[in-house]
Amino acid sequence: MKDTLSEIFRTLRLTGGIFLDARFTAPWCVISHVTPDDVRPFITSPKNIVTLHYVVTGRTYVGIGDGERLEINEGELVLLPRSDEHIMSSGLDGEPINSHHLIEMSPDGGLARIVHGGDGEPTHIVCGFLATEDRFNPLIAALPRILKVNIREGVSRDWIESSVRFAAESMCKGEVASSPIMGRLSELLFAEAVRAYVNGLPEQERSWLKGLNDQYVGRALAALHDRLTEDWTVEALADVAGLSRSAFVERFSNCVGLPPMKYLTQSRLQLAKQLLRDGRQGVAQVAASVGYEAEEAFNRAFKREFGLPPAKWRDLQ
């Protein structure tokens, strides 16, 4: 799946970066929320943001709202695909404070830092992100709200650990705030987390993520999402995958749970919902933006999928 994920990242136009070096000592408890303002030095108009926290040393508990707190230990990564506000702490109690109030900007353009806590056990966390200007990102939409993975069990652990060590040393010198290696590091951390999550899915599950695990279906998915408005046919997608038409349809349907053209329609309509909710385009413009030449055909497809015509659906949002 490594090559497939690399292609998926390329086609989905994800921009990554490491933006914060956090040093905590127990006891500590903070509320963290990565916002568009936090990542605008890296990307102009972020529509989807993924938050990454990599524990270099020590440990932390991470949870969303009143939900379960996950224990994240040294060498593990916690991923928040929709950048939900979350609590990070040295224990399971304590009154959280806003982490934004603790951030110290580097005067020489290096990474921002947090140094906070008592006189107990130290924890070093490198915070990063992935973001896209696309309104609908199928990879991000398919992931759970929070997940963790042990990077040291991944196939790229040597590269990651050496990169993190390089980052940690450079941070002390006020360097690498916008270094390409930091962007690459955040992408690789994300890829490892997605790979581990997909490999842990039940064998019988059928989904877009499961399709990434198949080299043929993965190639077709990458091409489809890179050119979602193209006038795709089953034959064209089968050519991209490198299979015959019948073999491709069977393989795609078994992996994803939908035949290719049905999946294409659903992907276009999910993007249409985002564009309608955004409110910057009329229905006819949205129809054209997601690959429909005729507004009437778009209206029929949208109503069939969501139960309401697009204009009425938008009015109810």
Secondary structure per residue as TSV (DSSP state, phi and psi in degrees):
chain	resnum	aa	ss	phi	psi
A	1	M	-	360.0	-10.8
A	2	K	H	-58.8	-49.6
A	3	D	H	-64.9	-38.5
A	4	T	H	-63.3	-44.5
A	5	L	H	-62.2	-39.9
A	6	S	H	-60.1	-41.0
A	7	E	H	-69.5	-39.2
A	8	I	H	-60.9	-44.8
A	9	F	H	-60.8	-39.7
A	10	R	H	-64.3	-46.7
A	11	T	H	-72.1	-27.2
A	12	L	H	-87.6	-1.0
A	13	R	T	54.2	55.5
A	14	L	-	-89.9	132.9
A	15	T	E	-108.5	130.9
A	16	G	E	-121.0	162.8
A	17	G	E	-170.0	155.1
A	18	I	E	-106.1	124.5
A	19	F	E	-125.7	-4.7
A	20	L	E	-149.4	134.8
A	21	D	E	-111.7	110.8
A	22	A	E	-110.5	126.8
A	23	R	E	-120.8	111.9
A	24	F	E	-114.9	152.0
A	25	T	E	-132.2	132.4
A	26	A	S	-63.1	146.1
A	27	P	S	-85.4	147.2
A	28	W	-	-154.4	154.5
A	29	C	E	-160.1	120.7
A	30	V	E	-133.7	153.6
A	31	I	E	-97.5	129.1
A	32	S	E	-122.3	140.4
A	33	H	-	-155.6	110.5
A	34	V	-	-83.2	120.8
A	35	T	-	-110.7	168.1
A	36	P	H	-54.5	-36.5
A	37	D	H	-61.9	-32.8
A	38	D	H	-67.9	-30.0
A	39	V	H	-107.4	-0.5
A	40	R	T	-63.4	-24.8
A	41	P	T	-60.6	-18.9
A	42	F	T	-104.8	-33.4
A	43	I	-	-143.7	136.1
A	44	T	S	-70.4	-50.9
A	45	S	S	-130.0	72.8
A	46	P	-	-67.5	129.2
A	47	K	S	-104.5	-31.9
A	48	N	E	-129.5	132.1
A	49	I	E	-127.1	132.7
A	50	V	E	-109.4	128.1
A	51	T	E	-95.6	135.9
A	52	L	E	-122.9	133.3
A	53	H	E	-127.9	117.9
A	54	Y	E	-109.0	123.6
A	55	V	E	-87.3	107.4
A	56	V	E	-74.6	-48.3
A	57	T	E	-141.4	156.5
A	58	G	S	82.7	-149.2
A	59	R	E	-158.3	162.9
A	60	T	E	-149.9	156.3
A	61	Y	E	-103.2	137.6
A	62	V	E	-132.9	133.6
A	63	G	E	-153.7	158.8
A	64	I	S	-106.4	124.4
A	65	G	T	56.1	-132.5
A	66	D	T	-93.0	11.6
A	67	G	S	-74.1	-179.4
A	68	E	-	-60.8	140.0
A	69	R	-	-92.7	123.4
A	70	L	E	-87.5	137.8
A	71	E	E	-89.1	121.0
A	72	I	E	-112.5	116.8
A	73	N	E	-103.5	173.6
A	74	E	T	-51.2	130.5
A	75	G	T	87.2	0.7
A	76	E	E	-107.9	154.8
A	77	L	E	-119.5	136.6
A	78	V	E	-111.8	136.5
A	79	L	E	-123.8	129.8
A	80	L	E	-118.9	93.9
A	81	P	T	-63.4	-22.0
A	82	R	T	-115.1	19.0
A	83	S	-	50.7	43.9
A	84	D	-	-65.5	148.5
A	85	E	-	-60.9	137.3
A	86	H	E	-147.1	159.9
A	87	I	E	-104.1	134.0
A	88	M	E	-123.0	138.0
A	89	S	E	-159.0	164.0
A	90	S	S	-82.2	-16.8
A	91	G	S	-145.3	-169.6
A	92	L	S	-95.9	7.4
A	93	D	-	-134.6	-174.4
A	94	G	S	109.1	149.9
A	95	E	-	-92.3	118.1
A	96	P	-	-73.9	147.5
A	97	I	E	-117.0	158.3
A	98	N	E	-71.4	121.6
A	99	S	G	-65.9	-24.7
A	100	H	G	-62.6	-28.3
A	101	H	G	-73.8	-13.4
A	102	L	G	-99.7	-9.4
A	103	I	-	-72.0	131.3
A	104	E	B	-112.0	117.0
A	105	M	-	-75.7	143.6
A	106	S	-	-78.1	129.0
A	107	P	T	-70.1	-19.4
A	108	D	T	-108.1	18.5
A	109	G	S	87.5	4.9
A	110	G	-	-78.3	-172.6
A	111	L	-	-66.6	145.0
A	112	A	E	-66.6	155.4
A	113	R	E	-134.4	155.5
A	114	I	E	-127.6	130.2
A	115	V	E	-128.0	113.6
A	116	H	E	-158.0	148.8
A	117	G	E	131.9	-167.2
A	118	G	-	-94.8	-140.6
A	119	D	S	-116.7	25.3
A	120	G	S	-98.2	-150.1
A	121	E	-	-59.2	132.2
A	122	P	E	-84.6	150.1
A	123	T	E	-138.1	130.3
A	124	H	E	-115.0	122.2
A	125	I	E	-125.6	132.5
A	126	V	E	-102.4	125.1
A	127	C	E	-108.4	132.9
A	128	G	E	-141.8	-172.0
A	129	F	E	-156.5	163.1
A	130	L	E	-130.6	140.6
A	131	A	E	-144.7	159.6
A	132	T	E	-142.1	150.3
A	133	E	S	-86.9	-5.5
A	134	D	-	-74.5	140.9
A	135	R	S	-76.7	-29.3
A	136	F	-	-122.4	121.2
A	137	N	-	-122.6	108.1
A	138	P	H	-64.4	-31.7
A	139	L	H	-66.2	-49.0
A	140	I	H	-64.1	-41.3
A	141	A	H	-64.1	-27.3
A	142	A	H	-85.1	-12.5
A	143	L	S	-87.9	155.0
A	144	P	-	-70.1	170.1
A	145	R	S	-65.9	-29.5
A	146	I	-	-151.6	139.7
A	147	L	E	-152.9	158.2
A	148	K	E	-131.2	156.0
A	149	V	E	-149.5	144.7
A	150	N	E	-86.5	103.6
A	151	I	G	-62.2	-31.4
A	152	R	G	-69.8	-9.3
A	153	E	G	-95.5	-3.6
A	154	G	S	-84.1	166.2
A	155	V	T	-71.8	-18.7
A	156	S	T	-106.8	21.6
A	157	R	H	-62.7	-36.2
A	158	D	H	-64.1	-44.2
A	159	W	H	-64.0	-43.7
A	160	I	H	-64.0	-47.8
A	161	E	H	-63.8	-40.2
A	162	S	H	-67.8	-35.9
A	163	S	H	-68.7	-40.8
A	164	V	H	-64.8	-40.1
A	165	R	H	-63.6	-41.6
A	166	F	H	-60.8	-43.3
A	167	A	H	-63.0	-45.4
A	168	A	H	-60.8	-41.9
A	169	E	H	-66.7	-41.5
A	170	S	H	-69.2	-33.7
A	171	M	H	-58.0	-38.5
A	172	C	T	-65.2	-20.4
A	173	K	T	-98.7	2.6
A	174	G	T	73.7	30.0
A	175	E	-	-108.9	-179.0
A	176	V	-	63.5	17.8
A	177	A	T	-57.5	-37.1
A	178	S	T	-125.5	24.1
A	179	S	-	-65.1	137.9
A	180	P	H	-57.5	-30.3
A	181	I	H	-67.1	-28.5
A	182	M	H	-72.4	-36.8
A	183	G	H	-64.7	-42.4
A	184	R	H	-64.5	-37.3
A	185	L	H	-62.8	-44.3
A	186	S	H	-64.2	-37.5
A	187	E	H	-64.5	-42.0
A	188	L	H	-69.2	-38.8
A	189	L	H	-60.0	-43.9
A	190	F	H	-63.7	-44.6
A	191	A	H	-60.4	-42.0
A	192	E	H	-63.8	-40.1
A	193	A	H	-64.9	-45.0
A	194	V	H	-64.0	-42.9
A	195	R	H	-60.5	-45.3
A	196	A	H	-65.0	-40.1
A	197	Y	H	-64.7	-45.5
A	198	V	H	-65.3	-41.2
A	199	N	H	-64.4	-22.3
A	200	G	T	-91.1	-2.2
A	201	L	S	-67.9	147.1
A	202	P	-	-57.0	145.1
A	203	E	T	-57.8	-34.9
A	204	Q	T	-82.5	-7.8
A	205	E	-	-69.5	140.2
A	206	R	-	-121.2	124.2
A	207	S	S	-165.4	170.9
A	208	W	H	-59.1	-42.1
A	209	L	H	-63.4	-38.9
A	210	K	H	-63.5	-33.4
A	211	G	H	-63.7	-26.3
A	212	L	T	-64.7	-22.5
A	213	N	T	-79.2	-6.0
A	214	D	S	-110.1	123.7
A	215	Q	H	-63.4	-32.8
A	216	Y	H	-77.7	-50.4
A	217	V	H	-64.4	-37.6
A	218	G	H	-60.3	-39.8
A	219	R	H	-63.9	-41.5
A	220	A	H	-66.3	-40.9
A	221	L	H	-62.9	-41.5
A	222	A	H	-62.0	-45.4
A	223	A	H	-66.9	-41.2
A	224	L	H	-61.6	-46.0
A	225	H	H	-77.5	-20.7
A	226	D	H	-73.5	-32.4
A	227	R	T	-132.9	64.2
A	228	L	T	-63.9	-30.0
A	229	T	T	-89.2	-1.8
A	230	E	S	-64.8	152.8
A	231	D	-	-80.5	72.2
A	232	W	-	-70.3	146.0
A	233	T	-	-123.0	163.9
A	234	V	H	-60.2	-39.9
A	235	E	H	-62.0	-41.7
A	236	A	H	-65.0	-42.4
A	237	L	H	-67.7	-36.0
A	238	A	H	-64.0	-37.4
A	239	D	H	-63.3	-42.2
A	240	V	H	-61.8	-41.9
A	241	A	H	-71.5	-25.3
A	242	G	T	85.4	30.9
A	243	L	S	-129.9	163.8
A	244	S	-	-69.6	163.0
A	245	R	H	-57.5	-49.8
A	246	S	H	-66.8	-40.6
A	247	A	H	-66.2	-37.5
A	248	F	H	-66.6	-47.2
A	249	V	H	-59.1	-44.3
A	250	E	H	-65.3	-44.5
A	251	R	H	-67.2	-44.4
A	252	F	H	-61.5	-47.7
A	253	S	H	-63.4	-38.8
A	254	N	H	-67.9	-36.4
A	255	C	H	-78.8	-48.0
A	256	V	H	-91.5	-26.8
A	257	G	S	93.4	0.5
A	258	L	S	-140.2	148.8
A	259	P	-	-67.5	157.7
A	260	P	H	-55.3	-45.9
A	261	M	H	-70.7	-32.6
A	262	K	H	-67.3	-40.5
A	263	Y	H	-64.4	-41.9
A	264	L	H	-59.7	-45.1
A	265	T	H	-60.7	-46.3
A	266	Q	H	-63.4	-38.7
A	267	S	H	-65.2	-42.3
A	268	R	H	-63.9	-40.7
A	269	L	H	-72.4	-31.9
A	270	Q	H	-64.5	-41.1
A	271	L	H	-63.8	-40.1
A	272	A	H	-59.7	-39.8
A	273	K	H	-59.8	-42.7
A	274	Q	H	-64.6	-41.0
A	275	L	H	-67.8	-39.6
A	276	L	H	-65.4	-42.0
A	277	R	H	-65.1	-34.3
A	278	D	H	-65.0	-33.3
A	279	G	T	78.5	9.0
A	280	R	S	-88.6	-13.9
A	281	Q	S	-125.9	148.5
A	282	G	-	-75.8	172.0
A	283	V	H	-60.1	-43.2
A	284	A	H	-62.2	-39.7
A	285	Q	H	-67.2	-40.3
A	286	V	H	-62.2	-44.4
A	287	A	H	-55.6	-46.6
A	288	A	H	-66.3	-35.7
A	289	S	H	-67.3	-24.8
A	290	V	T	-107.3	13.3
A	291	G	T	100.2	11.9
A	292	Y	-	-100.0	123.9
A	293	E	S	-75.3	-31.6
A	294	A	-	-113.1	127.9
A	295	E	H	-61.2	-35.7
A	296	E	H	-62.5	-41.3
A	297	A	H	-65.3	-39.2
A	298	F	H	-63.2	-45.0
A	299	N	H	-58.8	-44.3
A	300	R	H	-63.9	-45.0
A	301	A	H	-65.1	-41.6
A	302	F	H	-64.1	-45.8
A	303	K	H	-65.2	-38.4
A	304	R	H	-63.0	-35.5
A	305	E	H	-83.0	-39.9
A	306	F	H	-117.5	-1.2
A	307	G	S	86.9	-6.4
A	308	L	S	-138.9	149.0
A	309	P	-	-66.2	154.3
A	310	P	H	-57.3	-40.9
A	311	A	H	-64.3	-42.4
A	312	K	H	-69.8	-38.9
A	313	W	H	-59.9	-43.0
A	314	R	H	-65.0	-39.3
A	315	D	H	-63.0	-26.4
A	316	L	T	-88.0	-4.5
A	317	Q	-	-81.0	360.0
